[in-house]
Amino acid sequence: MIKAVIIDDEPKAIQGLVWELSNFKEELEVIATFTEPEKAIPYLKSIEVDCLFLDIEMPTMDGFQFLEKLEHRDFAVVITTAYNEYAITALKKEAVDYLLKPIDTDDLRETISKIKKHTTKGFNSDKFEDILLKFNNKLHHKKITINTDGKLVFLEPNDIFYVASDGNYSTLYLSDNKKIVVTKKLKEIDELLPTDDFFRIHNSYIINLHKIKEFLKTDGYVVLENNAKIPVSRQRKTEFLEKL
């Protein structure tokens, strides 16, 4: 049984989370709740717990300041917040996961699964990347996440003009005249891009439909706003015209 503690300055938020967690009462038990983080510090130092659900925005001491006071902790930390901009900082604090308010039951189920697998040495760069990708996928305005040169790059869809294939590599051409080369096939990149905004116009090219300046019917090319000239595959021409 997972022993959990909740810290949140809003009593209604605690009540809501306790209610959600009651759906998992065979796996997790809430043994204490606190609206004042200062009072939770001696409690957590004196008793063994498996998990802490921690709010970030609190008036007297925010969640990050709270964690600084518990440097030698061996329990899992799950950040709860209504503000998704805190997620990356939360992960740097080695949180097992984060939950955006209002908390979704399916997300909570995944989080509990992670808590079960948690060990004090279990947080690594792969887990960080998985959670970061999850964080990005939760955004209402979704960015494109590209893994290149040992780092994650988050791109606004509108910043991408087109993507060109070079076998097992793909090159993304951006609005600031920069380009990013990734070790992914064009098919893999195509799966990352929103279908309403992008179209694979040729076996070797994906274009941003919002960046089209001209379509040269006779020549079978589109000209983008950056003056790139991209061929239109005959097999894809009809579908392309339906997209426009």
Secondary structure as GFF3:
##gff-version 3
##sequence-region A 1 244
A	DSSP	beta_strand	2	7	.	.	.	ID=ss1
A	DSSP	alpha_helix	11	21	.	.	.	ID=ss2
A	DSSP	three_ten_helix	22	24	.	.	.	ID=ss3
A	DSSP	beta_strand	28	34	.	.	.	ID=ss4
A	DSSP	alpha_helix	37	46	.	.	.	ID=ss5
A	DSSP	beta_strand	51	55	.	.	.	ID=ss6
A	DSSP	alpha_helix	63	68	.	.	.	ID=ss7
A	DSSP	beta_strand	76	81	.	.	.	ID=ss8
A	DSSP	three_ten_helix	84	86	.	.	.	ID=ss9
A	DSSP	alpha_helix	87	92	.	.	.	ID=ss10
A	DSSP	beta_strand	97	100	.	.	.	ID=ss11
A	DSSP	alpha_helix	105	117	.	.	.	ID=ss12
A	DSSP	alpha_helix	125	138	.	.	.	ID=ss13
A	DSSP	beta_strand	144	148	.	.	.	ID=ss14
A	DSSP	beta_strand	151	155	.	.	.	ID=ss15
A	DSSP	three_ten_helix	157	159	.	.	.	ID=ss16
A	DSSP	beta_strand	160	166	.	.	.	ID=ss17
A	DSSP	beta_strand	169	174	.	.	.	ID=ss18
A	DSSP	beta_strand	179	182	.	.	.	ID=ss19
A	DSSP	alpha_helix	186	192	.	.	.	ID=ss20
A	DSSP	beta_strand	198	202	.	.	.	ID=ss21
A	DSSP	beta_strand	205	208	.	.	.	ID=ss22
A	DSSP	three_ten_helix	209	211	.	.	.	ID=ss23
A	DSSP	beta_strand	212	216	.	.	.	ID=ss24
A	DSSP	beta_strand	221	224	.	.	.	ID=ss25
A	DSSP	beta_strand	229	231	.	.	.	ID=ss26
A	DSSP	alpha_helix	234	243	.	.	.	ID=ss27
###
